[in-house]
Amino acid sequence: MEVEENHEVLRNPFIFKYENGELIKDVEYQQQLIREREAIESQPTVEERIQIIQAALDELILGGT
């Protein structure tokens, strides 16, 4: 199959499917991938997790003082 040099399938082939001899953009799958990426990116970093755990430990050990 031939596509133009600037066709989106060349930049992001994972969101296209081939049906009945045509490339079709799977918008639903693209949105799913975006949601998954955003969920991963919204998680705290390792450093942030350590700070949260340290604060919780300080609270337990020091009793809030």
N, C-alpha and C positions, 0 to 999 in steps of 0.2 A: 504494500500500500504506500502510496506517495502522499506526502503532506507538504504544505508550504514551510519554508525555513523558520518562520516565526510562529508556527502553530503551537498552541499551548501543550499539546501532547508531548512535545519534545522537552518541555520544562517540567511537566508534572504528569508522567504517563500513568501513574497509579489511579487517577480519578477518571480514567476513560475506560470504556468497555467497547468491545467490537461486536456489533449485532447486525445481522442481515447485510454484511458488506460495508457497514458504516461505523465510524468512530462516534461514540455517543458519550457525552460528559455525564458522569454519574454524580449529580449534585448532592444527592442524599449521602453517598459514601464520602464525598469531599467534606460535608458538614460533620460527619462522624469523626473523620480524621482531625478536623479542626478542634472539635470538642475534646478528643483524647489528648491532643497536644496541649490545649489550654489547661486541662486537669493536671497534667504532669508539671507544667510550668508554674502552676499556682501552689504547688507543694513547697513547704519551707525547705530551704537549703540545709545542708548538713550543719553548717555553723549556726543557723537559726534554731535547728532542733537541739543542738547542744546547749544553747543559751536557755531554751525553754526547760530542758531537763535540769540544768543547773539551778535555775530559779525555783523549780519545784523541789529539788533537793534542799536548797537553802531554806525554803519555807518549812519543810518537814523537820530539818535538823534544828533550826533556830526558833521554830514555833511562831514565826511572824514578827520576831523582834529584831 
